[in-house]
Amino acid sequence: MKLLAQKSLDLYILTALAKGFPVFCTVLLPVLYAQHVIDARALGYTGALFIVSTIIGAIIVVKRLHNLDTRQLLQLAAVGTIGASSLLLIAMTSRSIPMLAVAYASMGVAVGAALSGVNALSAQATTKGNRFTVIARLSMVADVVRIAFSLIVAGLVLIDASWAAVLLIILCGFVFLLYASRQQKAKPQAATKVSLKSIRHNRPFKFILSLEFLDSFSSSQLFVFLPLLFMAKGYSLENGIALQACTFLGYMSGRWLVSTFAQRSSGLRAVGLAEAGLVMSIVLLLVAQPLWTLYVLTFALGIFARGTSPPIKSLAFDALDDSQIKQGSALHVIVGDGGGALGQLVFGLLVASFEARAPFIVAGCIAAGIAVLCLSRLGKIFAGSTAQTA
């Protein structure tokens, strides 16, 4: 029992930090924008560079590192995050744009490897058909870290010490390395080429990946642009970052609510209804003005924006055989972060070319399309899935 509890604690901490690293770096982008270190276009480009690098890290896992022991993969990712965040500290203090780009690119590669590793651990620690609430709990713990970091950054901005946030990222890198080193060595998976070939012919898995791409494009990076929207409404940067923390609280609540509904009803139905709720939240957020109303609506936005993540991930893992888990989890990272990267880039260009509301309008339209897609395909995509994945 003690060993199981230790493994569970390790998994929670590793998942929280692996999912926290991209948020840590992304939360800093509006700060750099407000401090005139980068402009709106650079905000989009830098965020997209980070996510593209995350995809590259996951691709490296698929192509080169999938036979590596999971503990070694996580240790390698931890060292990468420590080095990249140290470079980020130098870039922020020196206001060097090229060094900032290198730091974000390096961190992205390390995060891609880290996410692939912890996703594999999560899939191996859960059972097919019963993953919704377990994966939701893992994501909720990660959201606690995100909320805390956002509040810390808001406080540091208030005292003009935002650079100290990077010291916290470096510390988290060392904690990640510590818990990665505690993992037991496992034998490398065999017949990985066959697994990858079978994944390409797995129609249910490919459909869920398409949902992951669209969902990530429309909602995974919206929190980056929330401070810009609130600044356009006349509120300060500190208020905008604090409202980001409220969004992350919505993330945590939404993961549990949507996943619980998915466990009791249907994963596709839960995702479709959440996307419909996202559309309503965006519409109200664009027209609201009082600060207390914005807090309520950002909380609702968080519920529907990322409450879909655990059900989609659970459906993806359910469509995979055990031998496909490590590469399938890396492909999930690639597709999801591919959508996030494209969204970050497109949304940044929309802000630069139009106004702060433009990304939210586009996100609402895509969310409406996802809702129609999920509810119209309900019960069809997994018909005969066992025969297709055999």
Secondary structure, DSSP 8 states (H G I E B T S, - for coil): -HHHHHHHHHHHHHHHHHHHHHHHHHHHHHHHHHTTSS-HHHHHHHHHHHHHHHHHHHHHIIIIITTS-HHHHHHHHHHHHHHHHHHHHHHHHHT-HHHHHHHHHHHHHHHHHHHHHHHHHHHHTS-TT--HHHHHHHHHHHHHHHHHHHHHHHHHHHTT-TTHHHHHHHHHHHHHHHHHHTS------S-HHHHHHHHHT-HHHHHHHHHHHHHIIIIITHHHHHHHHHHHTT--HHHHHHHHHHHHHHHHHHHHHHHHHHHHS-HHHHHHHHHHHHHHHHHHHHH--SHHHHHHHHHHHHHHHHTTHHHHHHHHHHTS-GGGHHHHHHHHHHHHHHHHHHHHHHHHHHHHHS-TTHHHHHHHHHHHHHHHHHHHSTTTTTTTHHHHH-
